[in-house]
Amino acid sequence: MNILFVHQNFPGQYRHLAPALAARRGYRVVALGENPAEPLPRVEHLRYRKPAGPGERTHPYLKRTEAYLRRGQEVARACLALRERGFRPDLIAAHPGWGEALFLRDVFPQARLLLYCEYYYRAEGGDVGFDPINGPVDIDKAARTRVQNAVHLLQLEAADWGVAPTQWQWSRFPDWARARISVLHEGVDTRFASPEGPAEFALPDGRRLRRGDPVVTYVARQLEPYRGFHVFMRALPALQRRAPEAQVVIVGGDGVSYGGPPPGGGTWKEALLRELAGQIDLSRVHFVGRIPYGQLLALFRVSAAHLYLTYPFVLSWSVLEAMACGAAVLASATAPVEEVLREGENGLLVDFFDSEGIAERLAAMLADQEGLRPLREAARRSVVERYDLTAVCLPRQIALIEDVARTGRSLAGPAAQGV
């Protein structure tokens, strides 16, 4: 069977699935992306040309749409060249978020198309309008949000089937689309993300943190409001008053993955440090940037209290990885977090905007490490039972691939594969 993966930042969500399929007898796996990728065993990785951006006179609602169309064109050109070399995929797995799947049906009309349905934008009930920091949802913002889905709709119409990682993310899609989308997370390799292994973390100044130290951790791809960075930073003065011994380790880049930069430009870290100047003891707050995966897992093992905040949006891998490492997690009571964490059972929940409450609960967690032991054990157990890569998610992903390649649909039906 010939499988084509399309993802601008390959491997992305296909990190485990692509090499697992490539290792199967009779499978050829080709991956297409824009950016360089780490080599994966037996996976042929190709790149398409970086697309041009939108025109200067493009309507503001359509700037992102035009950028997606241009990306879809570059993907189509690369696929035409692949076709000329004789490659014919039986199934294409693609992430539609950037328009890459727009014209795949036209280049390879006989191939089955399986989309990774990560998020469908709406002007209510999700990220848009959730945080007052972004202003009210007026007609302009609502209209812009509606148009943002135009490219998604074109790709959904062309697809045979889709897969969403959580029930809530699945629920965001239109009814007719949900009828062709399974719920199936990409999984966590709990052999590596586990309490066993190195439990020591070196700070930039050379100091080392170890399991048992009063360490508060916060992890995000980028330090930005979508992941509650502003709320956490505003909690730090109260946290440091309540727990003067606490060492706070903040992992994440200074860019923007979701939303926009702060008013006046610069980074959100710079803006929050200006706002809180003189209120935080920075000798106990450590910004370590983005770190290798092995170091991240070691940090989770060291963590005495891990904070995860998010708008109602895409669930981060990091919260599941922290739980798999046995971290005690305090998370926002938002979707889809509440699918994963249950208050007092395998974690703790807090109102996203309650900086004082966050500080109070983190300090209490630091003061009662022994009392958190059952919570830590339950956190790992819940990830192993529901999201384990080898035992749960990967076998179901492979079965889904084979079903869609053979029949154009999941034999388990829409949403039925949810874990």
TORDRENLO-489718 format. One record per residue (C-alpha): chain; x, y, z. Coordinates in pm, whole numbers. Layout:
+--------+--------+--------+--------+
: chaine :     px :     py :     pz :
+--------+--------+--------+--------+
:      A :      X :      Y :      Z :
...
+--------+--------+--------+--------+
END
This chain:
+--------+--------+--------+--------+
: chaine :     px :     py :     pz :
+--------+--------+--------+--------+
:      A :      0 :      0 :      0 :
:      A :    127 :    351 :    -84 :
:      A :     64 :    616 :    182 :
:      A :    128 :    989 :    141 :
:      A :    145 :   1215 :    448 :
:      A :    113 :   1590 :    394 :
:      A :    199 :   1829 :    678 :
:      A :    396 :   2153 :    652 :
:      A :    585 :   2069 :    973 :
:      A :    605 :   1694 :    918 :
:      A :    600 :   1472 :   1115 :
:      A :    367 :   1672 :   1346 :
:      A :     78 :   1450 :   1449 :
:      A :    215 :   1169 :   1230 :
:      A :    541 :   1125 :   1422 :
:      A :    459 :    771 :   1535 :
:      A :    207 :    664 :   1271 :
:      A :    424 :    725 :    963 :
:      A :    721 :    506 :   1069 :
:      A :    487 :    241 :   1209 :
:      A :    321 :    206 :    870 :
:      A :    655 :    221 :    688 :
:      A :    774 :    -75 :    893 :
:      A :    482 :   -289 :    774 :
:      A :    541 :   -531 :    490 :
:      A :    410 :   -408 :    157 :
:      A :    384 :    -42 :    261 :
:      A :    561 :    251 :    100 :
:      A :    536 :    578 :    295 :
:      A :    614 :    919 :    146 :
:      A :    588 :   1243 :    344 :
:      A :    556 :   1593 :    198 :
:      A :    617 :   1912 :    394 :
:      A :    758 :   2260 :    370 :
:      A :   1018 :   2250 :    643 :
:      A :   1315 :   2021 :    706 :
:      A :   1227 :   1711 :    909 :
:      A :   1417 :   1469 :   1123 :
:      A :   1473 :   1138 :    940 :
:      A :   1219 :    870 :   1025 :
:      A :   1293 :    503 :    951 :
:      A :   1187 :    399 :    598 :
:      A :    986 :    720 :    544 :
:      A :   1076 :    915 :    227 :
:      A :   1058 :   1285 :    307 :
:      A :   1008 :   1543 :     29 :
:      A :    963 :   1918 :     50 :
:      A :    749 :   2159 :   -142 :
:      A :    846 :   2518 :   -219 :
:      A :    763 :   2785 :     38 :
:      A :    450 :   2963 :    -85 :
:      A :    420 :   3337 :   -141 :
:      A :    208 :   3538 :    100 :
:      A :   -117 :   3722 :     26 :
:      A :   -123 :   4038 :   -184 :
:      A :   -113 :   4384 :    -30 :
:      A :   -460 :   4474 :   -161 :
:      A :   -627 :   4147 :    -55 :
:      A :   -944 :   4191 :    150 :
:      A :   -855 :   4154 :    521 :
:      A :  -1094 :   3861 :    562 :
:      A :   -922 :   3680 :    278 :
:      A :   -554 :   3729 :    358 :
:      A :   -528 :   3399 :    542 :
:      A :   -746 :   3228 :    280 :
:      A :   -522 :   3350 :     -1 :
:      A :   -214 :   3228 :    185 :
:      A :   -380 :   2886 :    219 :
:      A :   -464 :   2877 :   -153 :
:      A :   -106 :   2954 :   -245 :
:      A :     17 :   2678 :    -13 :
:      A :   -231 :   2436 :   -164 :
:      A :    -96 :   2522 :   -509 :
:      A :    262 :   2449 :   -406 :
:      A :    156 :   2116 :   -258 :
:      A :    -31 :   2033 :   -580 :
:      A :    276 :   2116 :   -790 :
:      A :    495 :   1892 :   -573 :
:      A :    236 :   1613 :   -599 :
:      A :    220 :   1648 :   -977 :
:      A :    596 :   1597 :   -988 :
:      A :    558 :   1296 :   -760 :
:      A :    291 :   1157 :   -992 :
:      A :    519 :   1206 :  -1291 :
:      A :    774 :    985 :  -1115 :
:      A :    512 :    710 :  -1095 :
:      A :    395 :    738 :   -734 :
:      A :     24 :    673 :   -683 :
:      A :    -95 :    686 :   -321 :
:      A :   -373 :    457 :   -207 :
:      A :   -437 :    689 :     85 :
:      A :   -337 :   1046 :    167 :
:      A :   -332 :   1161 :    530 :
:      A :   -319 :   1540 :    556 :
:      A :   -366 :   1825 :    801 :
:      A :   -607 :   2076 :    645 :
:      A :   -513 :   2364 :    875 :
:      A :   -298 :   2545 :    618 :
:      A :   -474 :   2451 :    295 :
:      A :   -236 :   2173 :    197 :
:      A :   -516 :   1930 :    109 :
:      A :   -708 :   2172 :   -115 :
:      A :   -613 :   2016 :   -448 :
:      A :   -499 :   1666 :   -353 :
:      A :   -824 :   1516 :   -482 :
:      A :   -756 :   1678 :   -820 :
:      A :   -402 :   1543 :   -848 :
:      A :   -478 :   1195 :   -715 :
:      A :   -852 :   1136 :   -781 :
:      A :   -834 :    764 :   -701 :
:      A :   -668 :    807 :   -359 :
:      A :   -863 :    802 :    -34 :
:      A :   -823 :   1125 :    163 :
:      A :   -808 :   1119 :    545 :
:      A :   -792 :   1459 :    720 :
:      A :   -661 :   1537 :   1067 :
:      A :   -953 :   1751 :   1192 :
:      A :   -785 :   1951 :   1464 :
:      A :  -1012 :   2255 :   1495 :
:      A :  -1310 :   2425 :   1336 :
:      A :  -1346 :   2793 :   1415 :
:      A :  -1666 :   2945 :   1551 :
:      A :  -1743 :   3289 :   1691 :
:      A :  -1883 :   3142 :   2011 :
:      A :  -1811 :   2858 :   2253 :
:      A :  -1439 :   2828 :   2181 :
:      A :  -1128 :   3044 :   2164 :
:      A :  -1297 :   3341 :   1993 :
:      A :  -1448 :   3573 :   2253 :
:      A :  -1319 :   3369 :   2548 :
:      A :  -1060 :   3615 :   2680 :
:      A :  -1144 :   3986 :   2728 :
:      A :   -780 :   4064 :   2647 :
:      A :   -871 :   4011 :   2280 :
:      A :  -1166 :   4249 :   2283 :
:      A :  -1535 :   4184 :   2211 :
:      A :  -1669 :   3970 :   1929 :
:      A :  -1819 :   4232 :   1698 :
:      A :  -1963 :   4165 :   1353 :
:      A :  -1621 :   4216 :   1196 :
:      A :  -1458 :   3949 :   1412 :
:      A :  -1751 :   3711 :   1367 :
:      A :  -1741 :   3753 :    989 :
:      A :  -1365 :   3706 :    979 :
:      A :  -1400 :   3386 :   1183 :
:      A :  -1668 :   3251 :    948 :
:      A :  -1452 :   3316 :    642 :
:      A :  -1156 :   3151 :    814 :
:      A :  -1336 :   2817 :    776 :
:      A :  -1381 :   2849 :    399 :
:      A :  -1069 :   2651 :    315 :
:      A :  -1154 :   2391 :    581 :
:      A :  -1495 :   2340 :    422 :
:      A :  -1349 :   2286 :     76 :
:      A :  -1112 :   2023 :    210 :
:      A :  -1377 :   1853 :    422 :
:      A :  -1603 :   1825 :    118 :
:      A :  -1325 :   1654 :    -78 :
:      A :  -1224 :   1415 :    202 :
:      A :  -1337 :   1058 :    252 :
:      A :  -1297 :   1063 :    629 :
:      A :  -1146 :   1259 :    916 :
:      A :  -1001 :   1205 :   1260 :
:      A :  -1017 :   1442 :   1560 :
:      A :   -806 :   1400 :   1875 :
:      A :  -1074 :   1479 :   2136 :
:      A :  -1451 :   1459 :   2161 :
:      A :  -1482 :   1835 :   2210 :
:      A :  -1268 :   1916 :   1905 :
:      A :  -1486 :   1676 :   1706 :
:      A :  -1799 :   1853 :   1835 :
:      A :  -1689 :   2185 :   1683 :
:      A :  -1739 :   2062 :   1327 :
:      A :  -2070 :   2086 :   1137 :
:      A :  -2312 :   1794 :   1173 :
:      A :  -2257 :   1669 :    818 :
:      A :  -1879 :   1665 :    871 :
:      A :  -1897 :   1495 :   1213 :
:      A :  -2074 :   1204 :   1046 :
:      A :  -1741 :   1128 :    874 :
:      A :  -1497 :   1198 :   1158 :
:      A :  -1361 :    951 :   1414 :
:      A :  -1236 :   1059 :   1756 :
:      A :   -890 :    916 :   1809 :
:      A :   -592 :   1076 :   1981 :
:      A :   -245 :   1032 :   1831 :
:      A :   -120 :    891 :   2161 :
:      A :    159 :    925 :   2415 :
:      A :    454 :    689 :   2431 :
:      A :    426 :    612 :   2800 :
:      A :    742 :    401 :   2792 :
:      A :    943 :    723 :   2763 :
:      A :    697 :    963 :   2923 :
:      A :    698 :    791 :   3261 :
:      A :    804 :    852 :   3622 :
:      A :   1107 :    631 :   3559 :
:      A :   1417 :    795 :   3417 :
:      A :   1628 :   1104 :   3489 :
:      A :   1470 :   1330 :   3750 :
:      A :   1710 :   1622 :   3752 :
:      A :   1693 :   1950 :   3563 :
:      A :   1980 :   2195 :   3510 :
:      A :   1891 :   2564 :   3521 :
:      A :   2068 :   2812 :   3292 :
:      A :   2280 :   2935 :   3586 :
:      A :   2408 :   2582 :   3654 :
:      A :   2191 :   2505 :   3956 :
:      A :   2018 :   2167 :   3950 :
:      A :   1663 :   2092 :   4051 :
:      A :   1573 :   1745 :   4172 :
:      A :   1263 :   1548 :   4259 :
:      A :   1144 :   1667 :   4600 :
:      A :   1241 :   2030 :   4541 :
:      A :    957 :   2288 :   4547 :
:      A :    940 :   2327 :   4168 :
:      A :    645 :   2479 :   3982 :
:      A :    645 :   2414 :   3607 :
:      A :    465 :   2576 :   3314 :
:      A :    505 :   2454 :   2956 :
:      A :    376 :   2591 :   2625 :
:      A :    502 :   2597 :   2267 :
:      A :    495 :   2977 :   2285 :
:      A :    443 :   3203 :   2585 :
:      A :    111 :   3358 :   2484 :
:      A :   -244 :   3417 :   2612 :
:      A :   -398 :   3115 :   2437 :
:      A :   -210 :   2900 :   2688 :
:      A :   -274 :   3135 :   2981 :
:      A :     75 :   3280 :   3006 :
:      A :    -57 :   3623 :   3108 :
:      A :   -275 :   3471 :   3380 :
:      A :     13 :   3263 :   3517 :
:      A :    253 :   3557 :   3521 :
:      A :     -2 :   3764 :   3716 :
:      A :    -25 :   3480 :   3967 :
:      A :    349 :   3484 :   4040 :
:      A :    358 :   3769 :   4296 :
:      A :     94 :   3596 :   4510 :
:      A :    260 :   3256 :   4461 :
:      A :    596 :   3388 :   4574 :
:      A :    439 :   3544 :   4884 :
:      A :    268 :   3217 :   4972 :
:      A :    562 :   2991 :   4879 :
:      A :    885 :   3192 :   4907 :
:      A :   1095 :   2878 :   4849 :
:      A :    931 :   2792 :   4516 :
:      A :   1142 :   2770 :   4201 :
:      A :    937 :   2840 :   3887 :
:      A :   1051 :   2694 :   3555 :
:      A :    883 :   2830 :   3241 :
:      A :    930 :   2643 :   2911 :
:      A :    831 :   2800 :   2579 :
:      A :    934 :   3022 :   2292 :
:      A :    883 :   3395 :   2255 :
:      A :    682 :   3379 :   1932 :
:      A :    309 :   3354 :   1867 :
:      A :    148 :   3031 :   1752 :
:      A :   -210 :   3141 :   1812 :
:      A :   -362 :   3486 :   1835 :
:      A :   -146 :   3794 :   1799 :
:      A :    132 :   3992 :   1969 :
:      A :     64 :   4226 :   2259 :
:      A :    -46 :   4585 :   2195 :
:      A :    259 :   4787 :   2101 :
:      A :    445 :   4484 :   1962 :
:      A :    727 :   4284 :   2113 :
:      A :    670 :   3956 :   2296 :
:      A :    419 :   3865 :   2561 :
:      A :    706 :   3783 :   2797 :
:      A :    845 :   4134 :   2758 :
:      A :    500 :   4287 :   2804 :
:      A :    424 :   4089 :   3121 :
:      A :    767 :   4153 :   3272 :
:      A :    713 :   4525 :   3218 :
:      A :    368 :   4507 :   3375 :
:      A :    497 :   4316 :   3678 :
:      A :    831 :   4495 :   3720 :
:      A :    931 :   4500 :   4087 :
:      A :    656 :   4254 :   4186 :
:      A :    840 :   3929 :   4103 :
:      A :   1166 :   3791 :   4238 :
:      A :   1320 :   3690 :   3905 :
:      A :   1598 :   3496 :   4076 :
:      A :   1334 :   3229 :   4142 :
:      A :   1171 :   3242 :   3797 :
:      A :   1360 :   3066 :   3519 :
:      A :   1276 :   3113 :   3151 :
:      A :   1447 :   2823 :   2973 :
:      A :   1304 :   2864 :   2621 :
:      A :   1225 :   2553 :   2421 :
:      A :   1413 :   2245 :   2535 :
:      A :   1481 :   1893 :   2399 :
:      A :   1216 :   1630 :   2466 :
:      A :   1432 :   1431 :   2706 :
:      A :   1490 :   1740 :   2920 :
:      A :   1118 :   1817 :   2915 :
:      A :   1035 :   1472 :   3051 :
:      A :   1302 :   1509 :   3320 :
:      A :   1146 :   1842 :   3419 :
:      A :    802 :   1681 :   3448 :
:      A :    951 :   1419 :   3682 :
:      A :   1107 :   1695 :   3895 :
:      A :    789 :   1906 :   3902 :
:      A :    614 :   1936 :   4237 :
:      A :    321 :   2121 :   4076 :
:      A :    259 :   2156 :   3702 :
:      A :     25 :   2425 :   3568 :
:      A :   -159 :   2386 :   3236 :
:      A :   -387 :   2664 :   3116 :
:      A :   -562 :   2689 :   2782 :
:      A :   -846 :   2865 :   2607 :
:      A :  -1120 :   2625 :   2488 :
:      A :   -904 :   2515 :   2197 :
:      A :   -666 :   2241 :   2086 :
:      A :   -542 :   2013 :   2365 :
:      A :   -164 :   2028 :   2409 :
:      A :     44 :   1712 :   2409 :
:      A :    236 :   1850 :   2707 :
:      A :    -44 :   1804 :   2961 :
:      A :    -76 :   1434 :   2875 :
:      A :    302 :   1391 :   2882 :
:      A :    319 :   1560 :   3223 :
:      A :     49 :   1328 :   3356 :
:      A :    224 :   1025 :   3208 :
:      A :    539 :   1127 :   3398 :
:      A :    342 :   1131 :   3720 :
:      A :    321 :   1508 :   3759 :
:      A :     58 :   1664 :   3982 :
:      A :   -133 :   1886 :   3739 :
:      A :   -339 :   2196 :   3808 :
:      A :   -528 :   2283 :   3489 :
:      A :   -790 :   2525 :   3367 :
:      A :  -1149 :   2406 :   3382 :
:      A :  -1190 :   2450 :   3008 :
:      A :  -1265 :   2225 :   2712 :
:      A :  -1116 :   1987 :   2615 :
:      A :   -910 :   1966 :   2935 :
:      A :  -1212 :   1839 :   3128 :
:      A :  -1219 :   1529 :   2906 :
:      A :   -880 :   1437 :   3047 :
:      A :   -865 :   1575 :   3401 :
:      A :  -1122 :   1523 :   3674 :
:      A :  -1105 :   1736 :   3985 :
:      A :   -966 :   1545 :   4281 :
:      A :   -932 :   1219 :   4084 :
:      A :   -635 :   1254 :   3849 :
:      A :   -567 :   1627 :   3874 :
:      A :   -694 :   1959 :   3996 :
:      A :   -898 :   2220 :   3807 :
:      A :   -913 :   2597 :   3845 :
:      A :  -1087 :   2887 :   3674 :
:      A :   -868 :   3001 :   3382 :
:      A :   -875 :   3368 :   3483 :
:      A :   -832 :   3326 :   3861 :
:      A :   -469 :   3429 :   3917 :
:      A :   -516 :   3448 :   4295 :
:      A :   -680 :   3106 :   4301 :
:      A :   -400 :   2961 :   4088 :
:      A :   -138 :   3097 :   4328 :
:      A :   -326 :   2961 :   4629 :
:      A :   -368 :   2613 :   4485 :
:      A :     -9 :   2589 :   4359 :
:      A :    119 :   2689 :   4704 :
:      A :   -107 :   2430 :   4867 :
:      A :     24 :   2164 :   4628 :
:      A :    384 :   2248 :   4720 :
:      A :    296 :   2218 :   5088 :
:      A :    130 :   1874 :   5056 :
:      A :    345 :   1663 :   4828 :
:      A :    266 :   1337 :   5006 :
:      A :   -106 :   1405 :   4981 :
:      A :    -72 :   1440 :   4604 :
:      A :     72 :   1092 :   4557 :
:      A :   -266 :    926 :   4474 :
:      A :   -337 :   1207 :   4226 :
:      A :     -2 :   1153 :   4053 :
:      A :    -56 :    779 :   4029 :
:      A :   -408 :    826 :   3893 :
:      A :   -282 :   1081 :   3638 :
:      A :    -37 :    834 :   3490 :
:      A :   -286 :    550 :   3504 :
:      A :   -548 :    748 :   3313 :
:      A :   -303 :    830 :   3032 :
:      A :   -184 :    470 :   3009 :
:      A :   -542 :    343 :   2993 :
:      A :   -680 :    597 :   2744 :
:      A :   -390 :    744 :   2545 :
:      A :   -107 :    490 :   2546 :
:      A :     58 :    492 :   2205 :
:      A :    148 :    123 :   2173 :
:      A :   -148 :    -45 :   2341 :
:      A :   -434 :    191 :   2253 :
:      A :   -387 :    467 :   1998 :
:      A :   -144 :    335 :   1737 :
:      A :   -331 :      7 :   1671 :
:      A :   -654 :    203 :   1628 :
:      A :   -485 :    454 :   1397 :
:      A :   -349 :    175 :   1177 :
:      A :   -691 :      6 :   1169 :
:      A :   -848 :    338 :   1069 :
:      A :   -592 :    387 :    791 :
:      A :   -660 :     41 :    656 :
:      A :  -1039 :     83 :    678 :
:      A :  -1036 :    417 :    495 :
:      A :   -789 :    297 :    232 :
:      A :  -1006 :     -7 :    160 :
:      A :  -1360 :    130 :    200 :
:      A :  -1338 :    509 :    225 :
:      A :  -1474 :    509 :    580 :
:      A :  -1410 :    386 :    931 :
:      A :  -1583 :     54 :    992 :
:      A :  -1626 :    160 :   1355 :
:      A :  -1834 :    460 :   1245 :
:      A :  -1806 :    831 :   1327 :
:      A :  -1664 :    922 :   1670 :
:      A :  -1686 :    558 :   1781 :
:      A :  -1312 :    513 :   1815 :
:      A :  -1285 :    774 :   2088 :
:      A :  -1074 :    666 :   2383 :
+--------+--------+--------+--------+
END
